[in-house]
Amino acid sequence: SNIARFATTQVSKYDATFASIKRFPRGFKDREFVSRCIVMKEANGAVVVVFGDQDDVVDHGLKKRSIVRGSTYGVFYLTPVSSNSCLIRLVQKADVGGNIPAWVINSHMPTMALSVIQDLQGSFQRHDDIDQEAREGIVDSMSRE
């Protein structure tokens, strides 16, 4: 999970830098990642998000913590499958920094990768908006009767 996550700079609506601190298991220091993300749309409707490490120094506004700087590079491919679903493919290389046994990384990497996708999914959730639109449509049709 993220202890902190926010945009540090935004060049355009398609180009921004994000900083995050990822919580690591007990006994390991948390990790900070600062990545620039560039979003592109392909002719077939697919959205491609390219991200890579930035050297920016970020003040997270948190109490003094012992944090290790990690780095990551990768690409998200979001390809429409239907009007309400898409295929997500993530290709990523991550270096969490420090000296962590491979078995720890291997046991936590799937969860960390999925957390990125869950964050992305959460940002697109529109259940309340859709329900509100449906309620307004029902009220509108009832008021005309």
N, C-alpha and C positions, 0 to 999 in steps of 0.2 A: 504494500500500500504506500501511498505518497504521504510524506510528512508535510511537504510543501510542493506546490506546483503553480506556476504562473508565467505569463508572457513577459519577457524582459524588453524586447524591442519588436517593432512591427514596421517593416519597410513598406509593405502593401498588404492587402487582404489575402494575398497568396504567398507571402514571404514573412515569416516571423521567427523569433528565437524564444525558446521556452527553457525555463530552469525548473528542475525538480529534485527533491531529496527522497530517495527510496528507503523505506525501512528494511533493514536486514535482520536476520535471525539473531537471537540473543547470543552474545559472545563475539559479534562482528560489528564493526562500525558501519553506520549508515552511509549510503553513497549519494553523491551529488552528480547530476547529469545536466549539461547545458547543450542544447541542440538547436540548430537552425532547421526549420521545416519549410519546404517549398512545395506548393500544391499546383498540379497541372491537370488539365482535362484533355483526354484524348478524343479523337474523332468518333470512336465507338461508344462514347459516353463514360468510359472508365475514368476514374480519378486516381492519379498517382501522387503519392506524398513521398518526397525524398527528404531524408533527414541525416544530419551529420554533426559531429562534435564541433563546438565553438570554444574558443579560449577565454570568453568573457568571464570576468570576476563578478559574482552576484552576491548582493547583501539580501539574505532571505528574511532579515528582521527577527531571527530567532536567537534565543540565548546561545551563548558560546557552546558549540557542540563540536565533537571530534568527528569530522566527516572526511571520507576519502573521495577524491574526484574520479569518476569513471568516464568512459567514453563509449559512444555507440554510433554506428552508421547503418543505414538501411533504407528500404523502400517498402511502402504499403501500396498494394494494388487493390482498388475497390471497383469491381466490375459488376454492373447491373445484370441481374438474372431475370427479374420481373419488376413490376411496378412497385413492389413493396419488399424486395429482398436483393441482396448483393453477395457476391463472393469476395471474401477478403483474403489476400495472400500477403504474408509478411516475410521479407528476407532481411535478416539483421545480423550484424556482427557487434558483439558487446565485449568490452573489457571493463570489468568492475573495479579494477585497480587493487592494489594490495596483494596479500598472499592468502588466498582462500582455497581450500582443498577442492578438487574437481567434483567430488561427490556432492558437496554442498551446492555448488553452482548447478550441477545437473539436476538436483532435486528441486531447486527453486526456479530455474529458468522458465519452464513451461508456465508457471503461475505468473511470473513477471511479464512474460509476453502476452498472456491472456489479459492481464490487468490493463495493458495499453489498449487492447481491443475493447474491453469493457468500458474504459473511459471514453473511447470514441463512440461506442454504441450509446452510452448515456447522453452524450452531447446531441445526438440525433433523436432522442425519444420525444415523441409528440403526442403521447396518449392523452394528456390533459387538453392540449389544443384541439385534437380531433374530437374528443368527447364534447368540448365546448361548442365546436362548430355543429355537431349533431344536435345538441340541446337547443341551440339557437334556431336551427332549421325546424325542429319540432314545434318550438314556441311560435315561430313565424307562421307555420302552417295552421296551428291551432287558432291563432289570432285572426286569421282570414276567414275562418268558418263562422 
